[in-house]
Amino acid sequence: LIALNNMPISRFLEWLESTGNTEVYLKRLLDAFNPAAVSGLMCTDTLSVGWDGRIYDCDFNQMLAMEADMDRPHVDAYDPATHDGRAVRTARHCFGCTAGAGSSCGGATT
């Protein structure tokens, strides 16, 4: 059995809000935070590029239109030399990838 966390975004967030479960779910993710999972997150070494060339730290940030924290987050202006050590934009949905053994492209699935 492979189980992944639902990200508190989009339709799932709408459901959480409509049923009054948002804070309970976010607390569950926060309580399951595993700092050791951070190094394996896709946002630490991978970028997501939109159809229009805009750059995002991950697919979830792309869905939320949260562009990467760069002077000009677009492939036309991207400098690979600035990739290492850059700040990753985070929000409460990020705890979905850091819960337990990690649940992103670089996290564990067992």
Secondary structure as GFF3:
##gff-version 3
##sequence-region A 1 110
A	DSSP	alpha_helix	10	18	.	.	.	ID=ss1
A	DSSP	alpha_helix	22	31	.	.	.	ID=ss2
A	DSSP	three_ten_helix	35	40	.	.	.	ID=ss3
A	DSSP	three_ten_helix	42	44	.	.	.	ID=ss4
A	DSSP	beta_strand	48	49	.	.	.	ID=ss5
A	DSSP	beta_strand	55	56	.	.	.	ID=ss6
A	DSSP	alpha_helix	59	63	.	.	.	ID=ss7
A	DSSP	three_ten_helix	75	77	.	.	.	ID=ss8
A	DSSP	three_ten_helix	80	82	.	.	.	ID=ss9
A	DSSP	three_ten_helix	92	94	.	.	.	ID=ss10
A	DSSP	alpha_helix	95	98	.	.	.	ID=ss11
###
